[in-house]
């Protein structure tokens, strides 16, 4: 069966898709750069206008049918969805054109489903993360996250003639020169967009909610600032909301976040978001990263989840993933009752693959459609997937067209392991030695395995990655291409004789054997080797293997300032002739340093200081 045809979300006996009203298509027109109007305050609590009778006509969410065409289906709604805007106030043409495309759809939608059943959602990253000549007093200030950024974004989002909802992405608290804390930056974000809380919840139709989760941490991020972090308070709020709106009572919830959750299965970028650990919501926290897919699996009221973050188009079929797939294509992915959808960008300069697209969500009592608004094609609306409700807990989804991706499709597609696929080599069930790669590793090598502790590692594109043990989604980089090329990988048991290890070296007096009572799994070692030697790939303190290398932007900015000061010092006091020569003679060291020695003897780093090899630092 073709992977580009039908995907079943329940049983193969699919019911016909629901009939949806196709909005009229309109050509784009030019627009001014200045925008007007503000949205109504609708955040925090569920917002809904009470139904009322108006001159005997049917009212939809308080709006009487103005021309006899408004739908009498109280479950009908239409929501345009905007991906990463990254507004640059010097380059507003694409935004003006895209806005006219969306406004035409909104105008038509109001006549079909009523004013209150139409809303606009923005997925965050509202400003460009560079200087945009916006502040004459500080020519180095980044535009993203500033008061000016959010004021312009609020004017733009408020100019679509419909209420808007917005959530923050990883760049929306980046006003680091204007605000000294995430809390102050967040307060400004909320003020500019008339929001009471970072999250939002809007009842867009009968028992149908739009729910948004907002990234609230930037300066205080433990690792990369590009991670989209939903704070614990929002997670608790979200879980309580889901418990109070069960699918069994007819509730349907559509969720919006800047990045997708782990387990969504949508297309990501290995060369950027995977290796830097910022693919998924709360990526660096193992518990919270998996929390969202666990909620999706538990609460089948979640019918759709929309995200941006990757700046990728909507022509790939895996820009939309269904709760399940045809058995011929792989095992059951366990995505609850939820359809996940990637959202592209509006401005050409922010696109990674040349697409300029927004999403359109159209719902009725029978199901919903996920569509593309193509801003490079006069705002043409294309249906991408049709989802039909079979009951409160099951749906049938159908792709509406073939995969329209072009030549560099594979560059953006990341291999993800599947149970019992051809690349699975060995796992905890195997004997003491597993030779993972019988041949030296190349860019074409694909292999993965499970350790006895449950961790999943694999070789893809010449790199070693860790994958989530539940969803098998990629988590991050373990070893890079330059460390692995031409080498092999083996897994061996390492804990069978732990009590025979000699602990008589200095600093290990009284040390006991490792306590393994809480973990029945065998202790194993991951080895990378060639004729020149063996490297032990040691796990992190929390048991994970992927390297959380990139720290947040504030820490890196301070480090660069220190290095710049050191270069200036070198030019003044060392026998160097140029700035470039000074840079070459300026090095940095970082801690903590890791060694198998029980005594801190040196801070040498192999490859930097002469005495580093004396440390016996041989682990990766």
C-alpha positions as CSV (number, residue, x, y, z in Angstrom):
1,X,0.0,0.0,0.0
2,X,1.4,3.4,-0.9
3,X,2.6,5.6,2.0
4,X,1.2,8.6,0.1
5,X,-2.4,7.5,0.1
6,X,-4.6,6.7,3.0
7,X,-3.6,6.6,6.7
8,X,-6.1,5.0,9.0
9,X,-6.6,6.4,12.5
10,X,-8.7,3.7,13.8
11,X,-9.8,0.6,11.7
12,X,-9.3,0.1,8.0
13,X,-13.0,0.3,7.6
14,X,-13.0,4.1,7.2
15,X,-16.2,6.1,7.0
16,X,-16.4,8.7,4.3
17,X,-14.9,12.1,5.2
18,X,-17.2,14.8,6.3
19,X,-18.4,17.5,3.9
20,X,-16.7,20.9,4.5
21,X,-17.5,24.2,3.1
22,X,-14.6,25.4,0.9
23,X,-13.8,29.1,1.4
24,X,-13.7,31.3,-1.6
25,X,-10.3,32.1,-2.9
26,X,-9.2,35.7,-3.2
27,X,-6.2,37.4,-4.9
28,X,-3.8,39.4,-2.8
29,X,-3.7,43.1,-2.7
30,X,-1.2,45.5,-1.3
31,X,-1.5,46.8,2.2
32,X,0.0,49.5,4.4
33,X,2.7,48.7,6.9
34,X,0.9,50.2,9.8
35,X,-1.9,48.1,11.4
36,X,-4.7,49.0,13.7
37,X,-7.0,47.5,16.3
38,X,-6.4,45.3,19.3
39,X,-7.8,41.9,20.2
40,X,-10.3,41.3,23.0
41,X,-8.9,39.9,26.2
42,X,-9.7,36.2,26.1
43,X,-6.9,34.5,28.0
44,X,-6.7,32.4,31.1
45,X,-10.3,31.2,31.4
46,X,-12.5,29.6,28.7
47,X,-14.1,32.4,26.8
48,X,-17.4,32.1,25.0
49,X,-20.2,34.5,24.2
50,X,-23.6,33.1,25.3
51,X,-26.0,32.2,22.6
52,X,-29.0,34.5,22.2
53,X,-31.9,35.0,19.9
54,X,-31.8,38.0,17.6
55,X,-35.0,38.8,15.7
56,X,-35.9,35.1,15.6
57,X,-32.7,34.3,13.6
58,X,-30.3,31.5,14.6
59,X,-27.4,32.9,16.5
60,X,-24.0,31.2,16.5
61,X,-22.0,32.2,19.6
62,X,-24.1,35.3,20.0
63,X,-23.9,36.3,16.3
64,X,-27.1,36.3,14.3
65,X,-26.9,35.1,10.8
66,X,-26.4,38.3,8.8
67,X,-27.2,37.0,5.3
68,X,-28.8,33.6,5.9
69,X,-25.6,31.8,5.0
70,X,-24.1,31.2,8.5
71,X,-23.9,27.6,9.5
72,X,-26.5,26.2,11.9
73,X,-23.9,23.7,13.1
74,X,-22.8,25.0,16.5
75,X,-19.6,22.9,16.2
76,X,-18.4,24.7,13.0
77,X,-15.4,26.9,13.3
78,X,-12.5,28.2,11.1
79,X,-9.1,29.2,12.5
80,X,-6.1,30.5,10.4
81,X,-2.8,29.6,12.0
82,X,0.4,31.7,11.5
83,X,3.8,30.1,12.0
84,X,7.1,31.8,13.0
85,X,6.7,35.4,11.9
86,X,10.2,36.7,12.7
87,X,9.0,40.2,11.8
88,X,11.7,42.6,10.5
89,X,10.2,46.1,10.4
90,X,12.4,46.9,7.4
91,X,10.8,44.0,5.3
92,X,7.1,44.1,5.7
93,X,5.9,43.4,2.1
94,X,5.5,39.6,2.6
95,X,3.5,40.2,5.8
96,X,1.2,42.7,4.1
97,X,0.5,40.3,1.3
98,X,0.1,37.3,3.6
99,X,-2.3,39.3,5.8
100,X,-4.6,40.1,2.8
101,X,-4.7,36.4,1.9
102,X,-5.8,35.5,5.5
103,X,-8.2,38.4,5.8
104,X,-10.0,37.2,2.7
105,X,-10.5,33.8,4.2
106,X,-11.6,35.3,7.5
107,X,-14.2,37.5,5.8
108,X,-15.7,34.5,4.0
109,X,-15.5,32.4,7.2
110,X,-17.5,34.8,9.2
111,X,-20.4,34.6,6.7
112,X,-20.3,30.8,7.0
113,X,-19.9,30.0,10.7
114,X,-20.5,33.4,12.5
115,X,-18.1,35.9,13.9
116,X,-17.4,34.2,17.2
117,X,-16.5,30.9,15.6
118,X,-13.5,32.4,13.8
119,X,-10.2,33.3,15.4
120,X,-6.5,33.7,14.5
121,X,-3.7,31.9,16.3
122,X,0.0,32.9,16.1
123,X,2.6,30.2,17.1
124,X,5.2,32.7,18.4
125,X,8.7,33.8,17.5
126,X,7.3,37.1,16.5
127,X,10.5,39.1,15.9
128,X,13.7,38.7,14.0
129,X,16.6,37.6,16.2
130,X,19.0,40.2,14.8
131,X,19.5,44.0,14.9
132,X,16.9,45.5,12.5
133,X,18.0,49.2,12.7
134,X,15.2,49.6,15.2
135,X,17.1,51.3,18.0
136,X,19.5,54.2,17.1
137,X,20.8,54.3,20.7
138,X,21.9,50.6,20.5
139,X,23.0,49.4,17.1
140,X,23.7,45.9,18.5
141,X,20.4,45.2,20.2
142,X,18.4,42.2,18.9
143,X,14.9,43.1,17.7
144,X,13.2,39.9,19.0
145,X,11.6,40.2,22.4
146,X,11.9,44.0,22.7
147,X,8.9,46.3,23.5
148,X,9.1,47.6,20.0
149,X,9.0,44.1,18.6
150,X,5.9,43.1,20.5
151,X,4.1,46.4,19.8
152,X,4.6,45.9,16.1
153,X,3.6,42.3,16.3
154,X,0.5,43.1,18.3
155,X,-0.5,45.7,15.7
156,X,0.0,43.2,12.9
157,X,-1.9,40.4,14.6
158,X,-4.7,42.8,15.7
159,X,-5.3,43.9,12.1
160,X,-6.9,40.8,10.7
161,X,-10.5,41.8,11.8
162,X,-10.8,38.9,14.2
163,X,-9.7,38.2,17.7
164,X,-6.2,36.6,17.9
165,X,-4.4,34.3,20.3
166,X,-0.7,34.2,20.6
167,X,1.9,32.1,22.4
168,X,5.6,32.8,23.0
169,X,8.4,30.9,21.2
170,X,12.0,30.5,21.9
171,X,12.9,34.1,20.7
172,X,10.0,36.0,22.3
173,X,11.8,36.7,25.6
174,X,15.1,37.7,23.8
175,X,15.0,41.4,24.8
176,X,18.2,40.9,26.7
177,X,19.3,44.5,26.5
178,X,16.0,46.0,27.5
179,X,15.0,43.5,30.3
180,X,17.2,41.9,32.9
181,X,15.0,38.9,33.6
182,X,12.6,36.5,31.9
183,X,9.9,37.6,34.3
184,X,10.1,41.3,33.2
185,X,10.3,40.3,29.6
186,X,7.3,38.0,29.9
187,X,5.3,40.7,31.6
188,X,5.9,43.0,28.7
189,X,5.0,40.3,26.2
190,X,1.7,39.8,28.1
191,X,1.0,43.5,28.3
192,X,1.6,44.2,24.6
193,X,-0.7,41.4,23.5
194,X,-3.4,42.0,26.2
195,X,-2.9,38.6,27.7
196,X,-3.6,37.8,31.3
197,X,-1.6,34.6,31.3
198,X,1.1,33.0,29.1
199,X,-1.3,30.2,28.1
200,X,-4.7,30.7,26.5
201,X,-8.0,28.8,26.2
202,X,-10.8,29.9,23.9
203,X,-14.1,28.0,23.3
204,X,-14.3,28.5,19.5
205,X,-17.4,26.3,19.0
206,X,-19.7,24.0,21.0
207,X,-17.5,22.0,23.4
208,X,-14.5,22.8,21.2
209,X,-11.4,24.5,22.7
210,X,-8.4,26.2,21.3
211,X,-5.6,25.9,23.9
212,X,-2.1,27.5,23.7
213,X,1.0,26.8,25.8
214,X,3.7,29.4,26.0
215,X,7.5,29.2,26.3
216,X,8.4,31.3,29.4
217,X,12.2,30.6,29.9
218,X,15.1,32.1,28.0
219,X,17.8,33.6,30.2
220,X,17.4,31.0,32.8
221,X,17.5,28.0,30.4
222,X,20.0,25.4,31.6
223,X,21.1,24.6,28.1
224,X,20.3,26.1,24.7
225,X,18.1,29.2,24.7
226,X,16.4,27.8,21.6
227,X,14.7,25.2,23.7
228,X,10.9,25.8,24.0
229,X,10.2,25.4,27.7
230,X,6.7,25.2,29.1
231,X,6.9,25.9,32.9
232,X,5.5,23.6,35.5
233,X,2.6,25.8,36.4
234,X,1.3,25.7,32.8
235,X,1.7,22.0,32.6
236,X,-0.4,21.5,35.8
237,X,-3.0,23.9,34.3
238,X,-3.1,22.0,31.1
239,X,-3.5,18.6,32.8
240,X,-6.3,19.9,35.0
241,X,-8.0,21.3,31.9
242,X,-7.8,18.0,30.1
243,X,-9.2,16.1,33.1
244,X,-12.2,18.5,33.3
245,X,-13.1,18.3,29.6
246,X,-13.1,14.5,28.8
247,X,-13.7,13.1,25.4
248,X,-16.6,11.0,26.8
249,X,-18.5,14.3,27.4
250,X,-18.0,15.3,23.8
251,X,-15.1,17.8,24.3
252,X,-12.6,18.4,21.5
253,X,-9.4,20.3,22.1
254,X,-6.9,21.7,19.6
255,X,-3.5,22.6,21.1
256,X,-1.0,25.1,19.9
257,X,2.7,25.4,21.0
258,X,5.8,26.8,19.3
259,X,7.6,23.5,19.2
260,X,6.0,20.1,18.9
261,X,5.9,17.5,21.6
262,X,8.2,14.5,21.6
263,X,6.4,11.6,19.9
264,X,4.5,13.7,17.4
265,X,6.4,12.2,14.5
266,X,6.5,15.3,12.3
267,X,9.5,16.3,10.2
268,X,12.4,17.9,12.0
269,X,16.0,19.1,11.2
270,X,18.7,16.8,12.4
271,X,21.5,19.3,11.5
272,X,20.0,21.9,13.7
273,X,17.4,21.1,16.2
274,X,18.4,17.5,17.0
275,X,22.1,18.0,17.6
276,X,21.4,21.1,19.7
277,X,18.7,19.5,21.8
278,X,15.8,21.9,20.9
279,X,13.4,19.8,18.8
280,X,10.7,19.1,21.3
281,X,8.9,20.9,24.1
282,X,11.0,20.8,27.3
283,X,13.6,18.9,25.3
284,X,16.4,18.8,27.9
285,X,14.1,17.5,30.7
286,X,13.5,13.8,30.3
287,X,10.4,13.8,32.5
288,X,8.7,16.9,31.1
289,X,9.8,16.2,27.5
290,X,7.8,13.0,27.6
291,X,4.9,14.5,29.6
292,X,3.0,15.9,26.7
293,X,2.8,12.7,24.6
294,X,1.7,10.9,27.8
295,X,-1.1,13.5,28.2
296,X,-2.1,13.0,24.5
297,X,-2.2,9.2,25.0
298,X,-4.3,9.5,28.2
299,X,-6.7,12.2,27.1
300,X,-8.4,11.5,23.8
301,X,-10.2,14.8,23.9
302,X,-7.0,16.2,22.3
303,X,-7.8,16.1,18.5
304,X,-5.1,18.3,17.0
305,X,-1.8,19.8,17.9
306,X,-0.2,22.6,15.8
307,X,3.4,23.8,16.0
308,X,6.0,25.8,14.1
309,X,9.7,26.3,15.1
310,X,11.4,24.4,12.2
311,X,10.6,26.9,9.4
312,X,9.7,24.0,7.1
313,X,6.9,23.9,4.5
314,X,3.7,22.0,4.5
315,X,4.2,20.0,1.3
316,X,5.8,17.0,3.0
317,X,3.2,14.5,4.1
318,X,5.0,14.1,7.4
319,X,4.3,17.7,8.1
320,X,1.0,16.1,9.3
321,X,1.0,12.9,11.3
322,X,-2.1,10.8,12.3
323,X,-2.7,8.9,15.6
324,X,-1.8,5.6,13.8
325,X,-0.6,4.4,10.5
326,X,-1.3,1.6,8.1
327,X,0.2,-1.7,9.6
328,X,2.3,-2.2,6.4
329,X,4.2,1.0,7.1
330,X,5.2,0.2,10.7
331,X,4.1,-0.3,14.3
332,X,1.4,1.5,16.1
333,X,2.9,4.9,17.2
334,X,0.5,5.5,20.1
335,X,-0.4,9.1,19.5
336,X,-3.7,9.0,21.3
337,X,-6.5,10.6,19.3
338,X,-4.4,13.5,18.1
339,X,-3.3,14.7,14.6
340,X,-0.1,16.7,14.7
341,X,0.6,19.5,12.1
342,X,3.7,21.5,11.3
343,X,3.2,25.2,10.3
344,X,5.4,27.0,7.9
345,X,6.4,30.7,7.7
346,X,5.0,33.8,5.9
347,X,8.1,35.7,4.9
348,X,10.5,34.4,2.3
349,X,13.6,35.4,4.3
350,X,12.7,33.1,7.2
351,X,12.0,29.9,5.2
352,X,14.4,27.0,5.2
353,X,13.0,25.4,2.1
354,X,11.5,28.2,0.0
355,X,7.9,27.7,1.2
356,X,5.7,30.6,2.4
357,X,2.6,29.0,3.9
358,X,0.2,29.3,6.8
359,X,-2.3,26.7,8.2
360,X,-6.1,26.7,8.1
361,X,-8.1,24.6,10.5
362,X,-11.8,24.1,9.6
363,X,-14.1,22.1,11.8
364,X,-17.7,20.8,11.9
365,X,-19.6,18.3,14.1
366,X,-18.4,15.5,11.9
367,X,-14.6,16.2,12.0
368,X,-12.1,18.8,10.7
369,X,-9.8,19.7,7.8
370,X,-6.2,20.8,7.9
371,X,-5.4,23.1,5.0
372,X,-2.5,25.1,3.6
373,X,-2.7,28.8,2.7
374,X,-0.1,29.2,0.0
375,X,1.3,32.8,0.1
376,X,3.4,32.2,-3.0
377,X,0.3,31.3,-5.0
378,X,-2.0,34.2,-4.3
379,X,-3.2,32.7,-1.0
380,X,-4.7,29.6,-2.6
381,X,-6.2,27.2,-0.1
382,X,-5.3,23.5,-0.4
383,X,-6.8,20.8,1.7
384,X,-4.0,18.6,3.1
385,X,-5.9,16.2,5.4
386,X,-9.5,15.3,6.3
387,X,-10.3,13.8,9.6
388,X,-13.7,12.3,10.4
389,X,-14.9,11.5,13.9
390,X,-16.1,7.9,14.2
391,X,-17.0,8.5,17.9
392,X,-15.6,10.6,20.8
393,X,-12.4,8.5,20.9
394,X,-11.7,7.5,17.3
395,X,-11.1,9.2,14.0
396,X,-10.3,8.3,10.4
397,X,-7.7,10.5,8.6
398,X,-7.1,10.8,4.9
399,X,-4.2,12.6,3.2
400,X,-5.7,14.8,0.5
401,X,-2.8,14.8,-1.9
402,X,0.5,13.2,-2.8
403,X,3.8,14.4,-1.1
404,X,4.7,17.5,-3.0
405,X,8.2,17.9,-1.6
406,X,10.9,18.4,-4.1
407,X,14.6,17.3,-4.5
408,X,16.1,18.2,-1.2
409,X,13.4,16.3,0.7
410,X,15.8,13.8,2.3
411,X,18.0,16.6,3.8
412,X,15.2,17.5,6.1
413,X,14.0,14.0,6.9
414,X,15.4,12.4,10.0
415,X,15.5,8.6,10.3
416,X,13.5,7.4,13.3
417,X,13.8,3.8,14.5
418,X,10.8,1.5,14.4
419,X,10.4,-1.7,16.4
420,X,11.8,-4.6,14.5
421,X,12.9,-2.6,11.4
422,X,15.9,-3.6,9.3
423,X,18.3,-1.4,11.2
424,X,17.8,-2.9,14.6
425,X,20.9,-4.8,15.5
426,X,20.9,-5.9,19.2
427,X,19.5,-5.1,22.6
428,X,19.3,-6.2,26.2
429,X,18.2,-9.7,25.1
430,X,21.5,-10.3,23.4
431,X,24.6,-11.9,24.8
432,X,27.5,-10.2,26.5
433,X,29.0,-8.8,23.3
434,X,27.2,-7.1,20.4
435,X,29.2,-6.0,17.4
436,X,26.9,-3.2,16.3
437,X,28.8,-2.2,13.2
438,X,30.7,-5.1,11.6
439,X,32.1,-2.6,9.0
440,X,33.6,0.9,9.6
441,X,31.0,3.6,9.9
442,X,30.1,5.8,6.8
443,X,27.4,8.4,6.1
444,X,25.2,5.6,4.8
445,X,25.4,3.5,8.0
446,X,22.0,3.1,9.7
447,X,21.8,1.0,12.9
448,X,20.3,1.2,16.3
449,X,20.1,-0.8,19.5
450,X,18.7,-0.9,23.0
451,X,20.9,-1.0,26.1
452,X,19.8,-3.2,29.0
453,X,18.9,0.0,30.9
454,X,16.3,0.8,28.3
455,X,18.3,3.6,26.6
456,X,18.2,3.6,22.8
457,X,21.2,4.7,20.7
458,X,21.7,4.6,16.9
459,X,24.0,5.6,14.0
460,X,22.5,7.9,11.4
461,X,24.2,10.1,8.8
462,X,27.6,9.2,10.3
463,X,26.6,10.4,13.8
464,X,25.6,8.6,17.0
465,X,22.3,9.8,18.4
466,X,20.1,8.9,21.4
467,X,16.4,8.2,20.8
468,X,13.6,8.4,23.3
469,X,13.0,4.9,24.7
470,X,9.2,5.3,24.5
471,X,8.5,7.2,21.3
472,X,11.9,6.5,19.6
473,X,12.1,10.2,18.6
474,X,15.6,11.6,18.3
475,X,16.8,13.3,21.4
476,X,20.3,14.6,20.6
477,X,23.9,14.0,19.5
478,X,26.1,11.5,21.4
479,X,29.2,11.5,19.0
480,X,29.7,13.6,15.9
481,X,30.7,12.5,12.4
482,X,34.3,13.4,12.8
483,X,34.6,11.2,15.9
484,X,32.9,8.2,14.3
485,X,33.9,8.1,10.6
486,X,35.8,4.9,9.8
487,X,35.3,3.4,13.3
488,X,33.1,0.6,14.6
489,X,30.8,0.3,17.7
490,X,30.5,-2.6,20.1
491,X,28.4,-3.1,23.2
492,X,29.9,-5.3,26.0
493,X,28.9,-6.2,29.5
494,X,30.9,-4.2,32.0
495,X,29.4,-5.0,35.4
496,X,29.9,-8.7,35.9
497,X,33.0,-8.3,37.9
498,X,32.6,-4.9,39.5
499,X,33.5,-6.2,42.9
500,X,36.9,-7.2,41.7
501,X,37.9,-3.7,40.7
502,X,40.9,-2.4,42.6
503,X,39.9,0.6,44.7
504,X,43.2,0.9,46.5
505,X,44.3,4.0,44.6
506,X,44.5,7.3,46.4
507,X,41.2,8.8,47.4
508,X,39.2,5.7,47.2
509,X,39.6,4.4,50.7
510,X,36.5,2.5,51.9
511,X,34.7,2.6,48.5
512,X,32.2,-0.2,48.1
513,X,31.0,-2.0,45.0
514,X,28.3,-0.3,42.9
515,X,24.8,-0.7,44.4
516,X,22.8,-2.3,41.6
517,X,19.8,-3.4,43.7
518,X,17.6,-0.7,42.3
519,X,18.4,-1.5,38.7
520,X,18.1,-5.1,37.6
521,X,19.5,-4.3,34.1
522,X,23.0,-5.5,33.2
523,X,25.7,-2.9,33.3
524,X,27.0,-2.3,29.8
525,X,29.7,-0.2,28.0
526,X,29.4,1.4,24.6
527,X,32.7,1.3,22.8
528,X,33.9,3.1,19.7
529,X,37.0,1.6,18.3
530,X,39.5,1.2,15.4
531,X,43.0,-0.1,15.1
532,X,44.4,3.0,16.9
533,X,42.3,2.5,20.1
534,X,39.1,2.3,22.0
535,X,36.9,5.1,23.3
536,X,34.3,4.5,26.1
537,X,31.1,6.5,25.6
538,X,30.2,7.3,29.1
539,X,26.6,8.3,30.0
540,X,25.6,11.5,31.7
541,X,25.0,11.7,35.4
542,X,21.2,11.2,34.8
543,X,21.8,8.1,32.7
544,X,21.2,9.7,29.3
545,X,23.8,9.7,26.6
546,X,23.1,12.7,24.4
547,X,25.4,15.6,25.0
548,X,23.8,18.8,26.2
549,X,26.5,20.9,24.7
550,X,24.9,24.2,23.9
551,X,24.3,26.5,26.9
552,X,22.0,29.5,26.9
553,X,22.7,32.6,25.0
554,X,23.4,34.8,28.1
555,X,26.2,32.4,29.2
556,X,27.7,32.2,25.8
557,X,27.5,36.0,25.3
558,X,29.5,36.5,28.6
559,X,32.0,33.9,27.5
560,X,32.6,35.7,24.2
561,X,33.1,39.0,26.1
562,X,35.7,37.4,28.3
563,X,37.5,36.0,25.2
564,X,37.4,39.4,23.5
565,X,39.0,40.9,26.6
566,X,41.6,38.2,26.6
567,X,42.4,38.9,22.9
568,X,42.9,42.6,23.7
569,X,45.1,41.6,26.7
570,X,47.2,39.4,24.4
571,X,47.7,42.2,21.9
572,X,49.0,44.5,24.7
573,X,51.2,42.0,26.6
574,X,52.1,39.1,24.3
575,X,54.6,39.1,21.4
576,X,51.8,39.1,18.7
577,X,51.6,41.4,15.7
578,X,47.9,41.1,14.7
579,X,44.5,40.5,16.3
580,X,44.2,37.3,14.4
581,X,47.4,36.0,15.9
582,X,46.2,37.0,19.3
583,X,43.0,35.0,18.7
584,X,45.0,31.9,17.8
585,X,46.9,32.2,21.1
586,X,43.8,32.7,23.2
587,X,42.1,29.5,24.6
588,X,39.2,28.8,26.9
589,X,38.7,25.9,29.4
590,X,35.4,24.7,30.8
591,X,34.4,22.5,33.7
592,X,33.5,20.2,35.1
593,X,36.3,17.9,34.0
594,X,35.6,14.2,34.1
595,X,38.1,11.4,34.8
596,X,38.1,8.0,36.4
597,X,40.6,9.2,39.0
598,X,39.3,9.6,42.5
599,X,41.7,12.6,43.2
600,X,41.6,16.0,41.5
601,X,45.2,16.1,40.2
602,X,44.9,18.5,37.2
603,X,42.6,20.6,35.2
604,X,44.3,19.8,31.9
605,X,42.2,19.2,28.9
606,X,43.4,16.8,26.2
607,X,44.4,18.6,23.1
608,X,44.8,22.0,24.9
609,X,47.4,21.5,27.7
610,X,50.6,19.5,27.6
611,X,49.9,17.4,30.7
612,X,46.4,16.4,29.7
613,X,47.3,12.8,28.7
614,X,48.6,12.2,32.2
615,X,45.1,12.4,33.4
616,X,44.1,9.2,31.7
617,X,41.0,11.0,30.3
618,X,40.0,8.5,27.6
619,X,36.2,8.7,27.7
620,X,33.9,10.6,25.4
